[in-house]
Amino acid sequence: MKNIEMPTLEELQEMAAVDIRTVDKSTLAELDDVEIHEELPQAERIADYIKQIKNPYCYKSHGVVVKISFAGKCSLEESLSRCISM
């Protein structure tokens, strides 16, 4: 298995704290440019997704800045795992 680089808890908290009103839009990834590599094992797929999207909490979709948050009991990693395993 590959050495998987995942963001630290502190890095994820910083990503989640990005202010959608002041973020530099040129630094955000476009969701349409992200590819889900289904052939990868789940943990590698999640790491690859985060590497491509840069900030899983704030990105662009068709040029529109999107910010997501999780109000439930699941972590981002758990939520991404469910989405990517579909």
N, CA, C and O atoms as a GROMACS GRO file, in nm:
protein
  344
    1MET      N    1   0.085  -0.119   0.000
    1MET     CA    2   0.000   0.000   0.000
    1MET      C    3   0.089   0.124   0.000
    1MET      O    4   0.194   0.127   0.063
    2LYS      N    5   0.044   0.224  -0.070
    2LYS     CA    6   0.118   0.350  -0.079
    2LYS      C    7   0.114   0.426   0.053
    2LYS      O    8   0.026   0.406   0.136
    3ASN      N    9   0.213   0.514   0.069
    3ASN     CA   10   0.212   0.606   0.181
    3ASN      C   11   0.109   0.715   0.148
    3ASN      O   12   0.128   0.791   0.054
    4ILE      N   13   0.002   0.721   0.224
    4ILE     CA   14  -0.108   0.812   0.195
    4ILE      C   15  -0.093   0.939   0.277
    4ILE      O   16  -0.088   0.935   0.400
    5GLU      N   17  -0.087   1.052   0.207
    5GLU     CA   18  -0.078   1.182   0.275
    5GLU      C   19  -0.216   1.241   0.291
    5GLU      O   20  -0.283   1.274   0.193
    6MET      N   21  -0.259   1.253   0.414
    6MET     CA   22  -0.387   1.315   0.444
    6MET      C   23  -0.360   1.443   0.522
    6MET      O   24  -0.261   1.451   0.595
    7PRO      N   25  -0.448   1.543   0.507
    7PRO     CA   26  -0.431   1.665   0.586
    7PRO      C   27  -0.444   1.634   0.735
    7PRO      O   28  -0.517   1.543   0.774
    8THR      N   29  -0.372   1.710   0.815
    8THR     CA   30  -0.384   1.695   0.960
    8THR      C   31  -0.517   1.756   1.006
    8THR      O   32  -0.583   1.826   0.929
    9LEU      N   33  -0.555   1.728   1.128
    9LEU     CA   34  -0.676   1.786   1.184
    9LEU      C   35  -0.669   1.938   1.182
    9LEU      O   36  -0.767   2.006   1.151
   10GLU      N   37  -0.553   1.992   1.215
   10GLU     CA   38  -0.535   2.138   1.215
   10GLU      C   39  -0.551   2.195   1.074
   10GLU      O   40  -0.614   2.300   1.056
   11GLU      N   41  -0.495   2.126   0.975
   11GLU     CA   42  -0.508   2.171   0.836
   11GLU      C   43  -0.654   2.167   0.791
   11GLU      O   44  -0.701   2.259   0.722
   12LEU      N   45  -0.725   2.062   0.828
   12LEU     CA   46  -0.867   2.054   0.793
   12LEU      C   47  -0.948   2.165   0.860
   12LEU      O   48  -1.039   2.221   0.799
   13GLN      N   49  -0.914   2.196   0.984
   13GLN     CA   50  -0.984   2.304   1.054
   13GLN      C   51  -0.958   2.438   0.986
   13GLN      O   52  -1.049   2.520   0.975
   14GLU      N   53  -0.835   2.460   0.940
   14GLU     CA   54  -0.803   2.583   0.867
   14GLU      C   55  -0.882   2.589   0.736
   14GLU      O   56  -0.934   2.695   0.699
   15MET      N   57  -0.890   2.477   0.667
   15MET     CA   58  -0.966   2.473   0.541
   15MET      C   59  -1.113   2.504   0.567
   15MET      O   60  -1.176   2.578   0.491
   16ALA      N   61  -1.167   2.447   0.674
   16ALA     CA   62  -1.308   2.469   0.706
   16ALA      C   63  -1.336   2.613   0.747
   16ALA      O   64  -1.448   2.662   0.732
   17ALA      N   65  -1.234   2.682   0.798
   17ALA     CA   66  -1.252   2.819   0.846
   17ALA      C   67  -1.241   2.924   0.735
   17ALA      O   68  -1.257   3.043   0.762
   18VAL      N   69  -1.215   2.883   0.612
   18VAL     CA   70  -1.202   2.979   0.501
   18VAL      C   71  -1.331   3.060   0.489
   18VAL      O   72  -1.441   3.006   0.492
   19ASP      N   73  -1.315   3.191   0.474
   19ASP     CA   74  -1.430   3.281   0.459
   19ASP      C   75  -1.463   3.293   0.311
   19ASP      O   76  -1.383   3.344   0.233
   20ILE      N   77  -1.580   3.247   0.274
   20ILE     CA   78  -1.622   3.248   0.134
   20ILE      C   79  -1.628   3.389   0.076
   20ILE      O   80  -1.617   3.406  -0.046
   21ARG      N   81  -1.644   3.488   0.161
   21ARG     CA   82  -1.654   3.627   0.113
   21ARG      C   83  -1.519   3.687   0.080
   21ARG      O   84  -1.510   3.782   0.002
   22THR      N   85  -1.412   3.633   0.138
   22THR     CA   86  -1.280   3.694   0.119
   22THR      C   87  -1.178   3.601   0.054
   22THR      O   88  -1.065   3.642   0.028
   23VAL      N   89  -1.216   3.477   0.027
   23VAL     CA   90  -1.121   3.381  -0.030
   23VAL      C   91  -1.078   3.427  -0.170
   23VAL      O   92  -1.158   3.481  -0.246
   24ASP      N   93  -0.952   3.404  -0.202
   24ASP     CA   94  -0.900   3.434  -0.336
   24ASP      C   95  -0.951   3.324  -0.430
   24ASP      O   96  -0.904   3.210  -0.424
   25LYS      N   97  -1.046   3.358  -0.515
   25LYS     CA   98  -1.110   3.260  -0.602
   25LYS      C   99  -1.012   3.190  -0.694
   25LYS      O  100  -1.035   3.076  -0.736
   26SER      N  101  -0.902   3.256  -0.727
   26SER     CA  102  -0.804   3.195  -0.817
   26SER      C  103  -0.729   3.078  -0.751
   26SER      O  104  -0.665   2.998  -0.820
   27THR      N  105  -0.738   3.067  -0.619
   27THR     CA  106  -0.670   2.957  -0.548
   27THR      C  107  -0.760   2.835  -0.534
   27THR      O  108  -0.714   2.729  -0.491
   28LEU      N  109  -0.887   2.848  -0.570
   28LEU     CA  110  -0.981   2.738  -0.552
   28LEU      C  111  -0.983   2.646  -0.674
   28LEU      O  112  -0.970   2.691  -0.788
   29ALA      N  113  -0.998   2.517  -0.648
   29ALA     CA  114  -1.007   2.418  -0.754
   29ALA      C  115  -1.149   2.419  -0.812
   29ALA      O  116  -1.245   2.449  -0.741
   30GLU      N  117  -1.159   2.386  -0.940
   30GLU     CA  118  -1.288   2.373  -1.008
   30GLU      C  119  -1.332   2.227  -0.995
   30GLU      O  120  -1.259   2.136  -1.036
   31LEU      N  121  -1.450   2.205  -0.940
   31LEU     CA  122  -1.500   2.070  -0.917
   31LEU      C  123  -1.504   1.988  -1.045
   31LEU      O  124  -1.478   1.867  -1.042
   32ASP      N  125  -1.536   2.050  -1.158
   32ASP     CA  126  -1.542   1.978  -1.286
   32ASP      C  127  -1.408   1.921  -1.327
   32ASP      O  128  -1.403   1.828  -1.408
   33ASP      N  129  -1.299   1.974  -1.274
   33ASP     CA  130  -1.165   1.926  -1.309
   33ASP      C  131  -1.118   1.810  -1.222
   33ASP      O  132  -1.012   1.752  -1.246
   34VAL      N  133  -1.197   1.776  -1.122
   34VAL     CA  134  -1.160   1.669  -1.028
   34VAL      C  135  -1.211   1.535  -1.083
   34VAL      O  136  -1.326   1.523  -1.124
   35GLU      N  137  -1.123   1.436  -1.082
   35GLU     CA  138  -1.160   1.302  -1.127
   35GLU      C  139  -1.153   1.206  -1.009
   35GLU      O  140  -1.058   1.207  -0.931
   36ILE      N  141  -1.256   1.123  -0.996
   36ILE     CA  142  -1.257   1.019  -0.894
   36ILE      C  143  -1.199   0.894  -0.959
   36ILE      O  144  -1.255   0.841  -1.055
   37HIS      N  145  -1.088   0.847  -0.907
   37HIS     CA  146  -1.021   0.729  -0.961
   37HIS      C  147  -1.072   0.605  -0.888
   37HIS      O  148  -1.019   0.565  -0.785
   38GLU      N  149  -1.177   0.545  -0.944
   38GLU     CA  150  -1.246   0.433  -0.880
   38GLU      C  151  -1.159   0.310  -0.861
   38GLU      O  152  -1.189   0.225  -0.778
   39GLU      N  153  -1.051   0.300  -0.938
   39GLU     CA  154  -0.964   0.182  -0.928
   39GLU      C  155  -0.877   0.186  -0.802
   39GLU      O  156  -0.821   0.083  -0.763
   40LEU      N  157  -0.865   0.302  -0.738
   40LEU     CA  158  -0.783   0.313  -0.618
   40LEU      C  159  -0.857   0.258  -0.496
   40LEU      O  160  -0.979   0.264  -0.491
   41PRO      N  161  -0.784   0.205  -0.399
   41PRO     CA  162  -0.846   0.168  -0.272
   41PRO      C  163  -0.909   0.293  -0.208
   41PRO      O  164  -0.866   0.405  -0.235
   42GLN      N  165  -1.007   0.272  -0.125
   42GLN     CA  166  -1.084   0.384  -0.069
   42GLN      C  167  -0.998   0.491  -0.004
   42GLN      O  168  -1.017   0.610  -0.032
   43ALA      N  169  -0.904   0.454   0.080
   43ALA     CA  170  -0.821   0.555   0.149
   43ALA      C  171  -0.740   0.636   0.049
   43ALA      O  172  -0.726   0.757   0.063
   44GLU      N  173  -0.685   0.569  -0.053
   44GLU     CA  174  -0.609   0.640  -0.155
   44GLU      C  175  -0.699   0.729  -0.240
   44GLU      O  176  -0.660   0.838  -0.282
   45ARG      N  177  -0.821   0.682  -0.265
   45ARG     CA  178  -0.919   0.760  -0.342
   45ARG      C  179  -0.953   0.890  -0.270
   45ARG      O  180  -0.962   0.996  -0.332
   46ILE      N  181  -0.972   0.883  -0.140
   46ILE     CA  182  -1.002   1.002  -0.060
   46ILE      C  183  -0.884   1.098  -0.061
   46ILE      O  184  -0.901   1.218  -0.080
   47ALA      N  185  -0.763   1.044  -0.040
   47ALA     CA  186  -0.643   1.128  -0.041
   47ALA      C  187  -0.624   1.194  -0.177
   47ALA      O  188  -0.589   1.312  -0.185
   48ASP      N  189  -0.648   1.119  -0.285
   48ASP     CA  190  -0.635   1.173  -0.420
   48ASP      C  191  -0.739   1.283  -0.444
   48ASP      O  192  -0.707   1.386  -0.504
   49TYR      N  193  -0.861   1.262  -0.398
   49TYR     CA  194  -0.966   1.363  -0.412
   49TYR      C  195  -0.926   1.492  -0.341
   49TYR      O  196  -0.937   1.601  -0.398
   50ILE      N  197  -0.880   1.481  -0.218
   50ILE     CA  198  -0.841   1.600  -0.142
   50ILE      C  199  -0.722   1.669  -0.208
   50ILE      O  200  -0.716   1.792  -0.212
   51LYS      N  201  -0.628   1.590  -0.261
   51LYS     CA  202  -0.513   1.649  -0.330
   51LYS      C  203  -0.560   1.731  -0.451
   51LYS      O  204  -0.508   1.839  -0.477
   52GLN      N  205  -0.658   1.679  -0.525
   52GLN     CA  206  -0.707   1.749  -0.644
   52GLN      C  207  -0.792   1.871  -0.609
   52GLN      O  208  -0.776   1.976  -0.671
   53ILE      N  209  -0.881   1.857  -0.511
   53ILE     CA  210  -0.976   1.965  -0.479
   53ILE      C  211  -0.909   2.073  -0.394
   53ILE      O  212  -0.961   2.185  -0.384
   54LYS      N  213  -0.796   2.041  -0.332
   54LYS     CA  214  -0.716   2.131  -0.247
   54LYS      C  215  -0.785   2.161  -0.114
   54LYS      O  216  -0.725   2.141  -0.009
   55ASN      N  217  -0.908   2.209  -0.118
   55ASN     CA  218  -0.984   2.237   0.004
   55ASN      C  219  -1.121   2.174  -0.013
   55ASN      O  220  -1.204   2.227  -0.087
   56PRO      N  221  -1.148   2.062   0.055
   56PRO     CA  222  -1.278   1.995   0.038
   56PRO      C  223  -1.395   2.075   0.094
   56PRO      O  224  -1.511   2.040   0.069
   57TYR      N  225  -1.367   2.180   0.168
   57TYR     CA  226  -1.473   2.263   0.224
   57TYR      C  227  -1.507   2.383   0.137
   57TYR      O  228  -1.616   2.440   0.150
   58CYS      N  229  -1.417   2.423   0.048
   58CYS     CA  230  -1.439   2.544  -0.033
   58CYS      C  231  -1.373   2.524  -0.169
   58CYS      O  232  -1.252   2.504  -0.179
   59TYR      N  233  -1.454   2.530  -0.274
   59TYR     CA  234  -1.407   2.508  -0.410
   59TYR      C  235  -1.501   2.580  -0.506
   59TYR      O  236  -1.594   2.648  -0.462
   60LYS      N  237  -1.478   2.567  -0.636
   60LYS     CA  238  -1.567   2.627  -0.735
   60LYS      C  239  -1.643   2.518  -0.809
   60LYS      O  240  -1.590   2.410  -0.834
   61SER      N  241  -1.768   2.547  -0.841
   61SER     CA  242  -1.850   2.460  -0.925
   61SER      C  243  -1.906   2.546  -1.036
   61SER      O  244  -1.989   2.634  -1.011
   62HIS      N  245  -1.863   2.522  -1.158
   62HIS     CA  246  -1.903   2.603  -1.274
   62HIS      C  247  -1.873   2.751  -1.249
   62HIS      O  248  -1.950   2.838  -1.287
   63GLY      N  249  -1.759   2.778  -1.184
   63GLY     CA  250  -1.715   2.915  -1.159
   63GLY      C  251  -1.775   2.980  -1.036
   63GLY      O  252  -1.737   3.092  -1.000
   64VAL      N  253  -1.868   2.912  -0.970
   64VAL     CA  254  -1.934   2.967  -0.850
   64VAL      C  255  -1.864   2.910  -0.726
   64VAL      O  256  -1.844   2.789  -0.716
   65VAL      N  257  -1.828   2.997  -0.633
   65VAL     CA  258  -1.762   2.953  -0.510
   65VAL      C  259  -1.864   2.880  -0.422
   65VAL      O  260  -1.974   2.930  -0.396
   66VAL      N  261  -1.825   2.762  -0.377
   66VAL     CA  262  -1.911   2.677  -0.294
   66VAL      C  263  -1.838   2.652  -0.162
   66VAL      O  264  -1.719   2.622  -0.162
   67LYS      N  265  -1.910   2.662  -0.052
   67LYS     CA  266  -1.853   2.627   0.079
   67LYS      C  267  -1.948   2.529   0.144
   67LYS      O  268  -2.069   2.553   0.150
   68ILE      N  269  -1.893   2.419   0.192
   68ILE     CA  270  -1.976   2.319   0.257
   68ILE      C  271  -1.933   2.305   0.403
   68ILE      O  272  -1.820   2.336   0.440
   69SER      N  273  -2.026   2.258   0.483
   69SER     CA  274  -1.995   2.228   0.622
   69SER      C  275  -2.077   2.107   0.663
   69SER      O  276  -2.173   2.070   0.595
   70PHE      N  277  -2.039   2.046   0.771
   70PHE     CA  278  -2.106   1.926   0.818
   70PHE      C  279  -2.162   1.953   0.956
   70PHE      O  280  -2.089   1.980   1.051
   71ALA      N  281  -2.294   1.944   0.966
   71ALA     CA  282  -2.360   1.970   1.093
   71ALA      C  283  -2.387   1.840   1.169
   71ALA      O  284  -2.421   1.842   1.288
   72GLY      N  285  -2.371   1.729   1.102
   72GLY     CA  286  -2.401   1.600   1.163
   72GLY      C  287  -2.288   1.548   1.249
   72GLY      O  288  -2.193   1.619   1.282
   73LYS      N  289  -2.301   1.422   1.283
   73LYS     CA  290  -2.203   1.359   1.371
   73LYS      C  291  -2.085   1.300   1.294
   73LYS      O  292  -1.985   1.262   1.354
   74CYS      N  293  -2.097   1.291   1.162
   74CYS     CA  294  -1.991   1.232   1.079
   74CYS      C  295  -1.882   1.333   1.051
   74CYS      O  296  -1.907   1.453   1.037
   75SER      N  297  -1.761   1.283   1.042
   75SER     CA  298  -1.648   1.368   1.003
   75SER      C  299  -1.646   1.382   0.852
   75SER      O  300  -1.717   1.312   0.781
   76LEU      N  301  -1.565   1.474   0.804
   76LEU     CA  302  -1.548   1.491   0.660
   76LEU      C  303  -1.501   1.360   0.597
   76LEU      O  304  -1.551   1.319   0.493
   77GLU      N  305  -1.405   1.296   0.661
   77GLU     CA  306  -1.351   1.171   0.606
   77GLU      C  307  -1.461   1.065   0.594
   77GLU      O  308  -1.468   0.995   0.493
   78GLU      N  309  -1.546   1.052   0.696
   78GLU     CA  310  -1.655   0.954   0.690
   78GLU      C  311  -1.754   0.989   0.580
   78GLU      O  312  -1.799   0.900   0.507
   79SER      N  313  -1.787   1.115   0.566
   79SER     CA  314  -1.880   1.159   0.462
   79SER      C  315  -1.822   1.135   0.323
   79SER      O  316  -1.892   1.086   0.235
   80LEU      N  317  -1.694   1.169   0.304
   80LEU     CA  318  -1.629   1.146   0.174
   80LEU      C  319  -1.622   0.997   0.144
   80LEU      O  320  -1.642   0.956   0.029
   81SER      N  321  -1.595   0.916   0.244
   81SER     CA  322  -1.588   0.772   0.224
   81SER      C  323  -1.720   0.718   0.170
   81SER      O  324  -1.721   0.637   0.078
   82ARG      N  325  -1.829   0.763   0.227
   82ARG     CA  326  -1.961   0.718   0.180
   82ARG      C  327  -1.987   0.765   0.037
   82ARG      O  328  -2.037   0.688  -0.045
   83CYS      N  329  -1.954   0.890   0.007
   83CYS     CA  330  -1.979   0.944  -0.128
   83CYS      C  331  -1.894   0.875  -0.232
   83CYS      O  332  -1.943   0.840  -0.340
   84ILE      N  333  -1.768   0.855  -0.203
   84ILE     CA  334  -1.676   0.799  -0.301
   84ILE      C  335  -1.698   0.649  -0.320
   84ILE      O  336  -1.664   0.595  -0.425
   85SER      N  337  -1.753   0.582  -0.221
   85SER     CA  338  -1.773   0.437  -0.233
   85SER      C  339  -1.901   0.402  -0.308
   85SER      O  340  -1.927   0.285  -0.333
   86MET      N  341  -1.980   0.499  -0.342
   86MET     CA  342  -2.105   0.473  -0.415
   86MET      C  343  -2.080   0.428  -0.556
   86MET      O  344  -2.174   0.402  -0.630
   0.00000   0.00000   0.00000
